[in-house]
Amino acid sequence: MKATANAGSNIAFVKYWGVGKGRSNRRVPLNPSVSMTLDVARTTTTVAFLPGLKEDVCTINNGPAPPDALERVRRVLDRVRRIAGLKAFARTVSVNHFPTSAGIASSASGFAALALAAARAAGLTGNLKGLVPLTILGSGSACRSLYGGYVLWSPPAGGQASSRVRQLEDEDHWQLVDLVAILSREQKTVPSEQGHLLARTSPLLEGRLASLGRILTKVKKAVRERNLQALGEWLEADALCMHAVMMTSQPALLYWEPATLAVIKAVRDLRERRGLPCYFTIDAGPNVHVITLPEQANAVARALKKVAGVQEVLRCPTGRGAYLQEEALF
Ligand code: PMV
């Protein structure tokens, strides 16, 4: 009744922002998203259902899980118990192989690893597709981390109860690098789970949703054709569009710091003056993800480190999906 899984974080090229209610009142994403799964930024999680436990216990990076994380972990475990017909509580130990306090989201890798480990520890044997609803209980973007390479997550089509996730291309199709310019180690002021609920208050949301079909087609084509210039143009456009929605929500969400803008300008400068192919995208926080090619990653990272306010640059190549491992954490 014990299993250990490993999963990587992911960076979205077309962002998921906003949730609605689907059939059966489950929360579903308002729009499709496309991401690249990351190596280096990975999580290992061991889960064991133990009849002697009085409640679910969870440690993250050798400390007790914070209350909000524990609540989300319990949601996933409760669902697994229901499906497997189990009563026992679980011990969960999770370790992030990247600085959690570095301000890059560990929830995607964390909940992908948790869903796989918990399902197998409970004796469930289905494929990755069956884990999608479990991951979403913890964090929406986690469902994309189940698969490696380039992944599409779509809202339920008419009549379907749950959303769909599929791999567009695997990690061997195209190796890119995500250089994460870390500007802040602070926790997010407004967690994305709350932010998603505010999306509908923005007058710009409709415009974003209306234009997404075109962007999605362009991004999928650019990934298929390994065309970084085309991909970069659209991933930057979508990141700015999502932040425009955030900034015009009520209350307004402003995740950027002055250094965020400084990195954006540095990226443009590297492209225009030095001919280095690199493009920025930003999640629900101040840090900037810079997508580039492996051959240019050292030069781009060196330049990013010189931008005032950049504390560290984390180099994450395209990674594989979630997998089980023999070695357990306890
Ligand atoms: O999965 P969540 O609830 O942490 O939301 C992720 C939201 C963004 O990172 C901003 C966009 C995305 O698609 O990853």
Boltz pocket constraint, residues with backbone or C-beta under 6 A from the ligand:
constraints:
  - pocket:
      binder: B
      contacts: [[A, 10], [A, 11], [A, 12], [A, 14], [A, 15], [A, 16], [A, 17], [A, 33], [A, 105], [A, 107], [A, 139], [A, 140], [A, 141], [A, 142], [A, 192], [A, 193], [A, 282], [A, 283], [A, 284]]
      max_distance: 6.0
